[in-house]
Amino acid sequence: MGAWLGAKVLPVREYFPGEKPYRMVYMEDPFGNILEIYSHSYELTYSAGAYS
């Protein structure tokens, strides 16, 4: 990420590689705050239907 956007804290996590495009990453903004960023809604990613 660009210097003004912050930095990636951990590698991108893929929930269903090759099956579904759900991803999540932890980022640190320029002020030191940790952000959890999802490619899809939290409910969709973690709902029981997502795992069937």
Residue pairs with C-beta under 8 A, 6 or more apart in sequence:
1 7
1 8
1 27
3 30
4 30
5 27
5 29
5 30
6 27
6 28
6 29
6 30
6 35
7 27
7 28
8 25
8 26
8 27
8 28
9 25
9 26
9 27
9 28
9 34
10 25
10 26
11 25
12 23
12 24
12 25
13 23
13 24
13 25
14 22
14 23
15 22
15 23
15 24
15 45
15 50
16 22
20 50
21 39
21 40
22 38
22 39
22 40
22 44
22 45
22 50
23 38
23 39
24 36
24 37
24 38
24 39
24 45
25 36
25 37
26 34
26 35
26 36
26 37
27 34
27 35
27 37
28 34
28 35
29 35
38 45
44 50
